[in-house]
Amino acid sequence: MDFNLAGVVILYNPDVKVLKNVQTYIDEIDILYVIDNSDVLNNNVVEALKKMDKIRYIQFNENKGIAYPLNFILSNVRDYEFLLTMDQDSCFKPNMMKKYKEHILIWAEKDPSIAVFAADNTGLIHSKLYQFEESVMTSGNVIKTSIAKSVGGFREELFIDEVDSEFCYRLRRFDYKILIFYDVKMEHHLGNIKRHDICGEHFNTTNHNSTRRYYMTRNMLYIMGEYPEARIKYLKNFVKMIIKICLAENCKLEKIKYIVKGIHDYQHGNFGKYDSKKS
């Protein structure tokens, strides 16, 4: 027994690596929608994608973030029960996508309340094969399209950052579940990771640019305001982000400035895409 599975990958100024990433999962899905948010098109990548079977390439001609493309695809996959959501920098380990589908088929029949299935991108060895989670990132998820639509899709006002977490917290309010499979391995690159050793303490920084820090701040505050159960966790993450920037990242003052802008816009209800002309 099989199930129908569509996929979507969202691009933003990609390089040729995205072509290899797509190859790690395209054989196991029925159709792949490629949404291009790029400011400047990479014609070599675009032409190569258009030549691949199963791909439907859609060009937006501007950066519309994460939530809008996901909702756009949800409204166009009426015949597909499940949707694989991928970032351009994500890929599956060999044979993992086939295993993923086998797991989903079993669990979807066993528990219809599971709305999101997730793969493991930690690179760690886990004692459990699976676990129900509070929230997971969007890339590598397989979501049940009917449930995603029933709860209102993704929050477009967030644009990027925390779109995935907000979606998961909202699903759980409707008593839906998120299940991660630790034996389904994928790779996902998060920012420009650097390791630091200061006074005997070891930690990593992601080195996101100032605009991303704006979105992170504004949307973390949104999550804390909407979902009280997440406040302590997010407050800790917010404080850690500021400390790491001050200790080890470049452009400290610029990033702190954008963090302040994020706080201001949250307080004044300004959401959507950041407009530098209004700052």
Sequence and secondary structure as in RCSB ss.txt:
>XXXX:A:sequence
MDFNLAGVVILYNPDVKVLKNVQTYIDEIDILYVIDNSDVLNNNVVEALKKMDKIRYIQFNENKGIAYPLNFILS
NVRDYEFLLTMDQDSCFKPNMMKKYKEHILIWAEKDPSIAVFAADNTGLIHSKLYQFEESVMTSGNVIKTSIAKS
VGGFREELFIDEVDSEFCYRLRRFDYKILIFYDVKMEHHLGNIKRHDICGEHFNTTNHNSTRRYYMTRNMLYIMG
EYPEARIKYLKNFVKMIIKICLAENCKLEKIKYIVKGIHDYQHGNFGKYDSKKS
>XXXX:A:secstr
    EEEEEEESS  THHHHHHHTTGGGSSEEEEEE  SS  HHHHHHHHTSTTEEEEE SS  TTHHHHHHHHT
T TT SEEEEEETTEEE TTHHHHHHHHHHHHHHH TTEEEEEEE S    S SEEE S   STTEEEEHHHHHH
TT   GGG SSSHHHHHHHHHHHTT EEEEEEEEEEEE  S  EEEEETTEEEEE    HHHHHHHHHHHHHHHH
H GGGHHHHHHHHHHHHHHHHHH SSHHHHHHHHHHHHHHHHTT  SS  GGG 
